[in-house]
Amino acid sequence: MGMDQKQAAIMAVIELETKLHFDRDHDGARTLRQPDCDSARASVDAAGHLLLSIVHSTLILRIEGAERWLAECGTLE
């Protein structure tokens, strides 16, 4: 079960970054939304006790980067 939670957390952030890069590369595309960030954060928080602290911190930083980009674009929902 622990490995599943870790994998889910990492995959959630990878999916978040995939949407972020798609939106950055395709002007006007808006596949990334705040609920995506919230969901990724929930996955990372759920697996937090299973992740090395550096991995947890890195995943949170990546989520925060996506949230900053959303805020800059004015697309927080």
PDB file with SEQRES, HELIX, SHEET and CRYST1 records, atoms N, CA, C and O in Angstrom:
SEQRES   1 A   77  MET GLY MET ASP GLN LYS GLN ALA ALA ILE MET ALA VAL          
SEQRES   2 A   77  ILE GLU LEU GLU THR LYS LEU HIS PHE ASP ARG ASP HIS          
SEQRES   3 A   77  ASP GLY ALA ARG THR LEU ARG GLN PRO ASP CYS ASP SER          
SEQRES   4 A   77  ALA ARG ALA SER VAL ASP ALA ALA GLY HIS LEU LEU LEU          
SEQRES   5 A   77  SER ILE VAL HIS SER THR LEU ILE LEU ARG ILE GLU GLY          
SEQRES   6 A   77  ALA GLU ARG TRP LEU ALA GLU CYS GLY THR LEU GLU              
HELIX    1 AA1 GLY A    2  ASP A   25  1                                  24    
HELIX    2 AA2 GLN A   34  ALA A   47  1                                  14    
HELIX    3 AA3 GLY A   48  LEU A   50  5                                   3    
HELIX    4 AA4 SER A   53  CYS A   73  1                                  21    
CRYST1    1.000    1.000    1.000  90.00  90.00  90.00 P 1           1          
ATOM      1  N   MET A   1       0.826  -1.193   0.000  1.00  0.00           N  
ATOM      2  CA  MET A   1       0.000   0.000   0.000  1.00  0.00           C  
ATOM      3  C   MET A   1       0.870   1.257   0.000  1.00  0.00           C  
ATOM      4  O   MET A   1       0.560   2.223  -0.697  1.00  0.00           O  
ATOM      5  N   GLY A   2       1.964   1.253   0.781  1.00  0.00           N  
ATOM      6  CA  GLY A   2       2.829   2.416   0.850  1.00  0.00           C  
ATOM      7  C   GLY A   2       3.419   2.793  -0.490  1.00  0.00           C  
ATOM      8  O   GLY A   2       3.491   3.972  -0.835  1.00  0.00           O  
ATOM      9  N   MET A   3       3.843   1.785  -1.252  1.00  0.00           N  
ATOM     10  CA  MET A   3       4.424   2.057  -2.563  1.00  0.00           C  
ATOM     11  C   MET A   3       3.374   2.662  -3.488  1.00  0.00           C  
ATOM     12  O   MET A   3       3.689   3.547  -4.283  1.00  0.00           O  
ATOM     13  N   ASP A   4       2.145   2.201  -3.397  1.00  0.00           N  
ATOM     14  CA  ASP A   4       1.075   2.757  -4.222  1.00  0.00           C  
ATOM     15  C   ASP A   4       0.861   4.235  -3.923  1.00  0.00           C  
ATOM     16  O   ASP A   4       0.661   5.031  -4.841  1.00  0.00           O  
ATOM     17  N   GLN A   5       0.900   4.605  -2.653  1.00  0.00           N  
ATOM     18  CA  GLN A   5       0.721   6.008  -2.283  1.00  0.00           C  
ATOM     19  C   GLN A   5       1.877   6.861  -2.794  1.00  0.00           C  
ATOM     20  O   GLN A   5       1.666   7.973  -3.279  1.00  0.00           O  
ATOM     21  N   LYS A   6       3.088   6.347  -2.685  1.00  0.00           N  
ATOM     22  CA  LYS A   6       4.251   7.092  -3.178  1.00  0.00           C  
ATOM     23  C   LYS A   6       4.160   7.275  -4.687  1.00  0.00           C  
ATOM     24  O   LYS A   6       4.387   8.369  -5.203  1.00  0.00           O  
ATOM     25  N   GLN A   7       3.830   6.206  -5.384  1.00  0.00           N  
ATOM     26  CA  GLN A   7       3.711   6.290  -6.840  1.00  0.00           C  
ATOM     27  C   GLN A   7       2.593   7.238  -7.238  1.00  0.00           C  
ATOM     28  O   GLN A   7       2.741   8.008  -8.187  1.00  0.00           O  
ATOM     29  N   ALA A   8       1.474   7.191  -6.522  1.00  0.00           N  
ATOM     30  CA  ALA A   8       0.351   8.083  -6.829  1.00  0.00           C  
ATOM     31  C   ALA A   8       0.753   9.545  -6.642  1.00  0.00           C  
ATOM     32  O   ALA A   8       0.381  10.398  -7.447  1.00  0.00           O  
ATOM     33  N   ALA A   9       1.501   9.832  -5.595  1.00  0.00           N  
ATOM     34  CA  ALA A   9       1.938  11.205  -5.341  1.00  0.00           C  
ATOM     35  C   ALA A   9       2.862  11.695  -6.447  1.00  0.00           C  
ATOM     36  O   ALA A   9       2.703  12.804  -6.958  1.00  0.00           O  
ATOM     37  N   ILE A  10       3.818  10.867  -6.809  1.00  0.00           N  
ATOM     38  CA  ILE A  10       4.765  11.248  -7.861  1.00  0.00           C  
ATOM     39  C   ILE A  10       4.051  11.402  -9.197  1.00  0.00           C  
ATOM     40  O   ILE A  10       4.310  12.354  -9.933  1.00  0.00           O  
ATOM     41  N   MET A  11       3.160  10.480  -9.512  1.00  0.00           N  
ATOM     42  CA  MET A  11       2.423  10.557 -10.782  1.00  0.00           C  
ATOM     43  C   MET A  11       1.517  11.785 -10.823  1.00  0.00           C  
ATOM     44  O   MET A  11       1.362  12.406 -11.875  1.00  0.00           O  
ATOM     45  N   ALA A  12       0.921  12.138  -9.694  1.00  0.00           N  
ATOM     46  CA  ALA A  12       0.054  13.321  -9.655  1.00  0.00           C  
ATOM     47  C   ALA A  12       0.842  14.577 -10.014  1.00  0.00           C  
ATOM     48  O   ALA A  12       0.345  15.439 -10.738  1.00  0.00           O  
ATOM     49  N   VAL A  13       2.059  14.678  -9.513  1.00  0.00           N  
ATOM     50  CA  VAL A  13       2.889  15.851  -9.810  1.00  0.00           C  
ATOM     51  C   VAL A  13       3.385  15.803 -11.254  1.00  0.00           C  
ATOM     52  O   VAL A  13       3.470  16.841 -11.910  1.00  0.00           O  
ATOM     53  N   ILE A  14       3.710  14.623 -11.753  1.00  0.00           N  
ATOM     54  CA  ILE A  14       4.116  14.500 -13.160  1.00  0.00           C  
ATOM     55  C   ILE A  14       2.970  14.923 -14.076  1.00  0.00           C  
ATOM     56  O   ILE A  14       3.191  15.639 -15.052  1.00  0.00           O  
ATOM     57  N   GLU A  15       1.761  14.490 -13.772  1.00  0.00           N  
ATOM     58  CA  GLU A  15       0.601  14.889 -14.581  1.00  0.00           C  
ATOM     59  C   GLU A  15       0.376  16.396 -14.505  1.00  0.00           C  
ATOM     60  O   GLU A  15       0.039  17.031 -15.504  1.00  0.00           O  
ATOM     61  N   LEU A  16       0.564  16.962 -13.321  1.00  0.00           N  
ATOM     62  CA  LEU A  16       0.429  18.403 -13.139  1.00  0.00           C  
ATOM     63  C   LEU A  16       1.437  19.149 -14.011  1.00  0.00           C  
ATOM     64  O   LEU A  16       1.085  20.110 -14.695  1.00  0.00           O  
ATOM     65  N   GLU A  17       2.682  18.704 -13.982  1.00  0.00           N  
ATOM     66  CA  GLU A  17       3.716  19.359 -14.779  1.00  0.00           C  
ATOM     67  C   GLU A  17       3.509  19.146 -16.274  1.00  0.00           C  
ATOM     68  O   GLU A  17       3.853  20.015 -17.075  1.00  0.00           O  
ATOM     69  N   THR A  18       2.958  18.012 -16.654  1.00  0.00           N  
ATOM     70  CA  THR A  18       2.654  17.772 -18.068  1.00  0.00           C  
ATOM     71  C   THR A  18       1.641  18.799 -18.555  1.00  0.00           C  
ATOM     72  O   THR A  18       1.802  19.376 -19.630  1.00  0.00           O  
ATOM     73  N   LYS A  19       0.599  19.027 -17.763  1.00  0.00           N  
ATOM     74  CA  LYS A  19      -0.400  20.038 -18.125  1.00  0.00           C  
ATOM     75  C   LYS A  19       0.228  21.429 -18.159  1.00  0.00           C  
ATOM     76  O   LYS A  19      -0.054  22.221 -19.058  1.00  0.00           O  
ATOM     77  N   LEU A  20       1.070  21.718 -17.187  1.00  0.00           N  
ATOM     78  CA  LEU A  20       1.732  23.021 -17.130  1.00  0.00           C  
ATOM     79  C   LEU A  20       2.572  23.262 -18.378  1.00  0.00           C  
ATOM     80  O   LEU A  20       2.485  24.327 -18.988  1.00  0.00           O  
ATOM     81  N   HIS A  21       3.378  22.288 -18.757  1.00  0.00           N  
ATOM     82  CA  HIS A  21       4.229  22.448 -19.938  1.00  0.00           C  
ATOM     83  C   HIS A  21       3.396  22.531 -21.211  1.00  0.00           C  
ATOM     84  O   HIS A  21       3.747  23.280 -22.124  1.00  0.00           O  
ATOM     85  N   PHE A  22       2.313  21.788 -21.292  1.00  0.00           N  
ATOM     86  CA  PHE A  22       1.435  21.868 -22.456  1.00  0.00           C  
ATOM     87  C   PHE A  22       0.858  23.277 -22.567  1.00  0.00           C  
ATOM     88  O   PHE A  22       0.866  23.876 -23.643  1.00  0.00           O  
ATOM     89  N   ASP A  23       0.359  23.800 -21.451  1.00  0.00           N  
ATOM     90  CA  ASP A  23      -0.234  25.139 -21.464  1.00  0.00           C  
ATOM     91  C   ASP A  23       0.801  26.206 -21.813  1.00  0.00           C  
ATOM     92  O   ASP A  23       0.491  27.157 -22.531  1.00  0.00           O  
ATOM     93  N   ARG A  24       2.020  26.058 -21.314  1.00  0.00           N  
ATOM     94  CA  ARG A  24       3.071  27.028 -21.636  1.00  0.00           C  
ATOM     95  C   ARG A  24       3.434  26.982 -23.118  1.00  0.00           C  
ATOM     96  O   ARG A  24       3.714  28.014 -23.728  1.00  0.00           O  
ATOM     97  N   ASP A  25       3.429  25.785 -23.688  1.00  0.00           N  
ATOM     98  CA  ASP A  25       3.833  25.612 -25.088  1.00  0.00           C  
ATOM     99  C   ASP A  25       2.724  25.927 -26.080  1.00  0.00           C  
ATOM    100  O   ASP A  25       3.002  26.182 -27.252  1.00  0.00           O  
ATOM    101  N   HIS A  26       1.481  25.914 -25.635  1.00  0.00           N  
ATOM    102  CA  HIS A  26       0.337  26.153 -26.517  1.00  0.00           C  
ATOM    103  C   HIS A  26      -0.429  27.357 -25.985  1.00  0.00           C  
ATOM    104  O   HIS A  26      -1.331  27.228 -25.157  1.00  0.00           O  
ATOM    105  N   ASP A  27      -0.053  28.510 -26.473  1.00  0.00           N  
ATOM    106  CA  ASP A  27      -0.655  29.751 -26.004  1.00  0.00           C  
ATOM    107  C   ASP A  27      -2.175  29.664 -26.097  1.00  0.00           C  
ATOM    108  O   ASP A  27      -2.733  29.335 -27.143  1.00  0.00           O  
ATOM    109  N   GLY A  28      -2.815  29.963 -24.999  1.00  0.00           N  
ATOM    110  CA  GLY A  28      -4.271  29.933 -24.968  1.00  0.00           C  
ATOM    111  C   GLY A  28      -4.842  28.623 -24.459  1.00  0.00           C  
ATOM    112  O   GLY A  28      -6.011  28.565 -24.077  1.00  0.00           O  
ATOM    113  N   ALA A  29      -4.035  27.574 -24.449  1.00  0.00           N  
ATOM    114  CA  ALA A  29      -4.511  26.289 -23.922  1.00  0.00           C  
ATOM    115  C   ALA A  29      -4.577  26.394 -22.404  1.00  0.00           C  
ATOM    116  O   ALA A  29      -3.669  26.935 -21.774  1.00  0.00           O  
ATOM    117  N   ARG A  30      -5.626  25.890 -21.835  1.00  0.00           N  
ATOM    118  CA  ARG A  30      -5.770  25.919 -20.381  1.00  0.00           C  
ATOM    119  C   ARG A  30      -6.237  24.557 -19.890  1.00  0.00           C  
ATOM    120  O   ARG A  30      -7.415  24.351 -19.599  1.00  0.00           O  
ATOM    121  N   THR A  31      -5.287  23.634 -19.804  1.00  0.00           N  
ATOM    122  CA  THR A  31      -5.617  22.311 -19.281  1.00  0.00           C  
ATOM    123  C   THR A  31      -5.348  22.236 -17.786  1.00  0.00           C  
ATOM    124  O   THR A  31      -5.919  21.393 -17.094  1.00  0.00           O  
ATOM    125  N   LEU A  32      -4.479  23.112 -17.281  1.00  0.00           N  
ATOM    126  CA  LEU A  32      -4.128  23.117 -15.863  1.00  0.00           C  
ATOM    127  C   LEU A  32      -5.088  24.018 -15.103  1.00  0.00           C  
ATOM    128  O   LEU A  32      -5.351  25.151 -15.507  1.00  0.00           O  
ATOM    129  N   ARG A  33      -5.605  23.500 -13.999  1.00  0.00           N  
ATOM    130  CA  ARG A  33      -6.534  24.251 -13.155  1.00  0.00           C  
ATOM    131  C   ARG A  33      -6.121  24.099 -11.693  1.00  0.00           C  
ATOM    132  O   ARG A  33      -5.374  23.186 -11.341  1.00  0.00           O  
ATOM    133  N   GLN A  34      -6.608  24.991 -10.857  1.00  0.00           N  
ATOM    134  CA  GLN A  34      -6.299  24.916  -9.429  1.00  0.00           C  
ATOM    135  C   GLN A  34      -6.713  23.576  -8.815  1.00  0.00           C  
ATOM    136  O   GLN A  34      -5.973  23.051  -7.983  1.00  0.00           O  
ATOM    137  N   PRO A  35      -7.859  22.998  -9.186  1.00  0.00           N  
ATOM    138  CA  PRO A  35      -8.195  21.680  -8.621  1.00  0.00           C  
ATOM    139  C   PRO A  35      -7.144  20.609  -8.931  1.00  0.00           C  
ATOM    140  O   PRO A  35      -6.976  19.668  -8.155  1.00  0.00           O  
ATOM    141  N   ASP A  36      -6.438  20.744 -10.055  1.00  0.00           N  
ATOM    142  CA  ASP A  36      -5.343  19.813 -10.358  1.00  0.00           C  
ATOM    143  C   ASP A  36      -4.233  19.959  -9.319  1.00  0.00           C  
ATOM    144  O   ASP A  36      -3.676  18.968  -8.847  1.00  0.00           O  
ATOM    145  N   CYS A  37      -3.924  21.197  -8.973  1.00  0.00           N  
ATOM    146  CA  CYS A  37      -2.896  21.457  -7.962  1.00  0.00           C  
ATOM    147  C   CYS A  37      -3.347  20.942  -6.597  1.00  0.00           C  
ATOM    148  O   CYS A  37      -2.562  20.345  -5.859  1.00  0.00           O  
ATOM    149  N   ASP A  38      -4.609  21.176  -6.271  1.00  0.00           N  
ATOM    150  CA  ASP A  38      -5.138  20.718  -4.989  1.00  0.00           C  
ATOM    151  C   ASP A  38      -5.090  19.201  -4.882  1.00  0.00           C  
ATOM    152  O   ASP A  38      -4.740  18.655  -3.835  1.00  0.00           O  
ATOM    153  N   SER A  39      -5.439  18.530  -5.959  1.00  0.00           N  
ATOM    154  CA  SER A  39      -5.425  17.070  -5.981  1.00  0.00           C  
ATOM    155  C   SER A  39      -4.006  16.525  -5.841  1.00  0.00           C  
ATOM    156  O   SER A  39      -3.768  15.570  -5.101  1.00  0.00           O  
ATOM    157  N   ALA A  40      -3.071  17.139  -6.555  1.00  0.00           N  
ATOM    158  CA  ALA A  40      -1.674  16.709  -6.462  1.00  0.00           C  
ATOM    159  C   ALA A  40      -1.149  16.921  -5.048  1.00  0.00           C  
ATOM    160  O   ALA A  40      -0.454  16.066  -4.499  1.00  0.00           O  
ATOM    161  N   ARG A  41      -1.487  18.067  -4.463  1.00  0.00           N  
ATOM    162  CA  ARG A  41      -1.042  18.350  -3.092  1.00  0.00           C  
ATOM    163  C   ARG A  41      -1.634  17.328  -2.112  1.00  0.00           C  
ATOM    164  O   ARG A  41      -0.941  16.875  -1.201  1.00  0.00           O  
ATOM    165  N   ALA A  42      -2.895  16.967  -2.290  1.00  0.00           N  
ATOM    166  CA  ALA A  42      -3.522  15.969  -1.416  1.00  0.00           C  
ATOM    167  C   ALA A  42      -2.814  14.622  -1.536  1.00  0.00           C  
ATOM    168  O   ALA A  42      -2.616  13.933  -0.535  1.00  0.00           O  
ATOM    169  N   SER A  43      -2.437  14.248  -2.745  1.00  0.00           N  
ATOM    170  CA  SER A  43      -1.715  12.986  -2.946  1.00  0.00           C  
ATOM    171  C   SER A  43      -0.350  13.016  -2.274  1.00  0.00           C  
ATOM    172  O   SER A  43       0.065  12.046  -1.640  1.00  0.00           O  
ATOM    173  N   VAL A  44       0.340  14.138  -2.418  1.00  0.00           N  
ATOM    174  CA  VAL A  44       1.662  14.271  -1.798  1.00  0.00           C  
ATOM    175  C   VAL A  44       1.528  14.281  -0.275  1.00  0.00           C  
ATOM    176  O   VAL A  44       2.319  13.644   0.422  1.00  0.00           O  
ATOM    177  N   ASP A  45       0.538  14.995   0.237  1.00  0.00           N  
ATOM    178  CA  ASP A  45       0.336  15.028   1.686  1.00  0.00           C  
ATOM    179  C   ASP A  45      -0.009  13.645   2.230  1.00  0.00           C  
ATOM    180  O   ASP A  45       0.460  13.265   3.303  1.00  0.00           O  
ATOM    181  N   ALA A  46      -0.827  12.890   1.492  1.00  0.00           N  
ATOM    182  CA  ALA A  46      -1.216  11.548   1.935  1.00  0.00           C  
ATOM    183  C   ALA A  46      -0.018  10.607   1.999  1.00  0.00           C  
ATOM    184  O   ALA A  46       0.028   9.708   2.839  1.00  0.00           O  
ATOM    185  N   ALA A  47       0.933  10.814   1.122  1.00  0.00           N  
ATOM    186  CA  ALA A  47       2.116   9.947   1.073  1.00  0.00           C  
ATOM    187  C   ALA A  47       3.302  10.546   1.815  1.00  0.00           C  
ATOM    188  O   ALA A  47       4.383   9.958   1.843  1.00  0.00           O  
ATOM    189  N   GLY A  48       3.105  11.701   2.410  1.00  0.00           N  
ATOM    190  CA  GLY A  48       4.207  12.427   3.034  1.00  0.00           C  
ATOM    191  C   GLY A  48       5.035  11.615   3.999  1.00  0.00           C  
ATOM    192  O   GLY A  48       6.261  11.722   4.003  1.00  0.00           O  
ATOM    193  N   HIS A  49       4.394  10.810   4.812  1.00  0.00           N  
ATOM    194  CA  HIS A  49       5.123  10.020   5.809  1.00  0.00           C  
ATOM    195  C   HIS A  49       5.923   8.888   5.178  1.00  0.00           C  
ATOM    196  O   HIS A  49       6.783   8.298   5.832  1.00  0.00           O  
ATOM    197  N   LEU A  50       5.646   8.579   3.908  1.00  0.00           N  
ATOM    198  CA  LEU A  50       6.343   7.500   3.205  1.00  0.00           C  
ATOM    199  C   LEU A  50       7.493   8.009   2.342  1.00  0.00           C  
ATOM    200  O   LEU A  50       8.356   7.238   1.922  1.00  0.00           O  
ATOM    201  N   LEU A  51       7.495   9.315   2.081  1.00  0.00           N  
ATOM    202  CA  LEU A  51       8.488   9.904   1.186  1.00  0.00           C  
ATOM    203  C   LEU A  51       9.682  10.435   1.969  1.00  0.00           C  
ATOM    204  O   LEU A  51       9.539  10.904   3.098  1.00  0.00           O  
ATOM    205  N   LEU A  52      10.847  10.358   1.364  1.00  0.00           N  
ATOM    206  CA  LEU A  52      12.003  11.040   1.935  1.00  0.00           C  
ATOM    207  C   LEU A  52      11.688  12.532   1.974  1.00  0.00           C  
ATOM    208  O   LEU A  52      10.975  13.032   1.105  1.00  0.00           O  
ATOM    209  N   SER A  53      12.197  13.234   2.948  1.00  0.00           N  
ATOM    210  CA  SER A  53      11.861  14.650   3.085  1.00  0.00           C  
ATOM    211  C   SER A  53      12.256  15.455   1.850  1.00  0.00           C  
ATOM    212  O   SER A  53      11.537  16.379   1.469  1.00  0.00           O  
ATOM    213  N   ILE A  54      13.375  15.128   1.221  1.00  0.00           N  
ATOM    214  CA  ILE A  54      13.796  15.856   0.020  1.00  0.00           C  
ATOM    215  C   ILE A  54      12.825  15.617  -1.131  1.00  0.00           C  
ATOM    216  O   ILE A  54      12.560  16.525  -1.919  1.00  0.00           O  
ATOM    217  N   VAL A  55      12.300  14.413  -1.231  1.00  0.00           N  
ATOM    218  CA  VAL A  55      11.327  14.099  -2.285  1.00  0.00           C  
ATOM    219  C   VAL A  55      10.028  14.844  -2.010  1.00  0.00           C  
ATOM    220  O   VAL A  55       9.450  15.446  -2.915  1.00  0.00           O  
ATOM    221  N   HIS A  56       9.572  14.804  -0.771  1.00  0.00           N  
ATOM    222  CA  HIS A  56       8.343  15.513  -0.396  1.00  0.00           C  
ATOM    223  C   HIS A  56       8.482  17.007  -0.692  1.00  0.00           C  
ATOM    224  O   HIS A  56       7.594  17.612  -1.294  1.00  0.00           O  
ATOM    225  N   SER A  57       9.594  17.594  -0.268  1.00  0.00           N  
ATOM    226  CA  SER A  57       9.823  19.025  -0.490  1.00  0.00           C  
ATOM    227  C   SER A  57       9.868  19.369  -1.974  1.00  0.00           C  
ATOM    228  O   SER A  57       9.324  20.388  -2.398  1.00  0.00           O  
ATOM    229  N   THR A  58      10.510  18.528  -2.752  1.00  0.00           N  
ATOM    230  CA  THR A  58      10.612  18.768  -4.194  1.00  0.00           C  
ATOM    231  C   THR A  58       9.240  18.712  -4.852  1.00  0.00           C  
ATOM    232  O   THR A  58       8.921  19.554  -5.692  1.00  0.00           O  
ATOM    233  N   LEU A  59       8.434  17.736  -4.482  1.00  0.00           N  
ATOM    234  CA  LEU A  59       7.093  17.628  -5.060  1.00  0.00           C  
ATOM    235  C   LEU A  59       6.248  18.845  -4.692  1.00  0.00           C  
ATOM    236  O   LEU A  59       5.533  19.386  -5.537  1.00  0.00           O  
ATOM    237  N   ILE A  60       6.329  19.275  -3.439  1.00  0.00           N  
ATOM    238  CA  ILE A  60       5.578  20.464  -3.011  1.00  0.00           C  
ATOM    239  C   ILE A  60       6.064  21.704  -3.765  1.00  0.00           C  
ATOM    240  O   ILE A  60       5.249  22.530  -4.175  1.00  0.00           O  
ATOM    241  N   LEU A  61       7.361  21.845  -3.951  1.00  0.00           N  
ATOM    242  CA  LEU A  61       7.889  22.990  -4.704  1.00  0.00           C  
ATOM    243  C   LEU A  61       7.372  23.003  -6.136  1.00  0.00           C  
ATOM    244  O   LEU A  61       7.082  24.067  -6.683  1.00  0.00           O  
ATOM    245  N   ARG A  62       7.257  21.852  -6.734  1.00  0.00           N  
ATOM    246  CA  ARG A  62       6.751  21.776  -8.109  1.00  0.00           C  
ATOM    247  C   ARG A  62       5.271  22.159  -8.166  1.00  0.00           C  
ATOM    248  O   ARG A  62       4.835  22.825  -9.105  1.00  0.00           O  
ATOM    249  N   ILE A  63       4.508  21.738  -7.167  1.00  0.00           N  
ATOM    250  CA  ILE A  63       3.096  22.124  -7.099  1.00  0.00           C  
ATOM    251  C   ILE A  63       2.989  23.635  -6.918  1.00  0.00           C  
ATOM    252  O   ILE A  63       2.184  24.288  -7.582  1.00  0.00           O  
ATOM    253  N   GLU A  64       3.792  24.180  -6.029  1.00  0.00           N  
ATOM    254  CA  GLU A  64       3.779  25.630  -5.802  1.00  0.00           C  
ATOM    255  C   GLU A  64       4.167  26.393  -7.059  1.00  0.00           C  
ATOM    256  O   GLU A  64       3.634  27.474  -7.314  1.00  0.00           O  
ATOM    257  N   GLY A  65       5.080  25.852  -7.843  1.00  0.00           N  
ATOM    258  CA  GLY A  65       5.448  26.485  -9.110  1.00  0.00           C  
ATOM    259  C   GLY A  65       4.278  26.526 -10.076  1.00  0.00           C  
ATOM    260  O   GLY A  65       4.065  27.527 -10.761  1.00  0.00           O  
ATOM    261  N   ALA A  66       3.525  25.448 -10.132  1.00  0.00           N  
ATOM    262  CA  ALA A  66       2.342  25.410 -10.999  1.00  0.00           C  
ATOM    263  C   ALA A  66       1.295  26.405 -10.507  1.00  0.00           C  
ATOM    264  O   ALA A  66       0.649  27.079 -11.309  1.00  0.00           O  
ATOM    265  N   GLU A  67       1.129  26.497  -9.190  1.00  0.00           N  
ATOM    266  CA  GLU A  67       0.172  27.456  -8.633  1.00  0.00           C  
ATOM    267  C   GLU A  67       0.589  28.894  -8.926  1.00  0.00           C  
ATOM    268  O   GLU A  67      -0.254  29.740  -9.221  1.00  0.00           O  
ATOM    269  N   ARG A  68       1.888  29.168  -8.845  1.00  0.00           N  
ATOM    270  CA  ARG A  68       2.374  30.520  -9.189  1.00  0.00           C  
ATOM    271  C   ARG A  68       2.078  30.846 -10.645  1.00  0.00           C  
ATOM    272  O   ARG A  68       1.643  31.953 -10.964  1.00  0.00           O  
ATOM    273  N   TRP A  69       2.316  29.876 -11.530  1.00  0.00           N  
ATOM    274  CA  TRP A  69       2.057  30.105 -12.943  1.00  0.00           C  
ATOM    275  C   TRP A  69       0.570  30.386 -13.167  1.00  0.00           C  
ATOM    276  O   TRP A  69       0.216  31.282 -13.934  1.00  0.00           O  
ATOM    277  N   LEU A  70      -0.297  29.625 -12.501  1.00  0.00           N  
ATOM    278  CA  LEU A  70      -1.733  29.878 -12.618  1.00  0.00           C  
ATOM    279  C   LEU A  70      -2.078  31.285 -12.141  1.00  0.00           C  
ATOM    280  O   LEU A  70      -2.866  31.986 -12.776  1.00  0.00           O  
ATOM    281  N   ALA A  71      -1.492  31.691 -11.033  1.00  0.00           N  
ATOM    282  CA  ALA A  71      -1.768  33.023 -10.492  1.00  0.00           C  
ATOM    283  C   ALA A  71      -1.307  34.111 -11.463  1.00  0.00           C  
ATOM    284  O   ALA A  71      -1.998  35.112 -11.650  1.00  0.00           O  
ATOM    285  N   GLU A  72      -0.151  33.914 -12.074  1.00  0.00           N  
ATOM    286  CA  GLU A  72       0.360  34.886 -13.045  1.00  0.00           C  
ATOM    287  C   GLU A  72      -0.547  34.988 -14.263  1.00  0.00           C  
ATOM    288  O   GLU A  72      -0.702  36.059 -14.849  1.00  0.00           O  
ATOM    289  N   CYS A  73      -1.138  33.869 -14.632  1.00  0.00           N  
ATOM    290  CA  CYS A  73      -2.034  33.852 -15.792  1.00  0.00           C  
ATOM    291  C   CYS A  73      -3.436  34.307 -15.430  1.00  0.00           C  
ATOM    292  O   CYS A  73      -4.264  34.538 -16.312  1.00  0.00           O  
ATOM    293  N   GLY A  74      -3.705  34.436 -14.144  1.00  0.00           N  
ATOM    294  CA  GLY A  74      -5.038  34.841 -13.713  1.00  0.00           C  
ATOM    295  C   GLY A  74      -6.075  33.761 -13.907  1.00  0.00           C  
ATOM    296  O   GLY A  74      -7.243  34.059 -14.154  1.00  0.00           O  
ATOM    297  N   THR A  75      -5.661  32.492 -13.798  1.00  0.00           N  
ATOM    298  CA  THR A  75      -6.604  31.396 -14.044  1.00  0.00           C  
ATOM    299  C   THR A  75      -6.878  30.575 -12.798  1.00  0.00           C  
ATOM    300  O   THR A  75      -7.263  29.410 -12.902  1.00  0.00           O  
ATOM    301  N   LEU A  76      -6.688  31.158 -11.620  1.00  0.00           N  
ATOM    302  CA  LEU A  76      -7.024  30.419 -10.399  1.00  0.00           C  
ATOM    303  C   LEU A  76      -8.530  30.205 -10.347  1.00  0.00           C  
ATOM    304  O   LEU A  76      -9.318  31.129 -10.550  1.00  0.00           O  
ATOM    305  N   GLU A  77      -8.899  28.983 -10.073  1.00  0.00           N  
ATOM    306  CA  GLU A  77     -10.339  28.665  -9.988  1.00  0.00           C  
ATOM    307  C   GLU A  77     -10.621  27.938  -8.712  1.00  0.00           C  
ATOM    308  O   GLU A  77     -11.768  27.580  -8.446  1.00  0.00           O  
TER     309      GLU A  77                                                      
END                                                                             
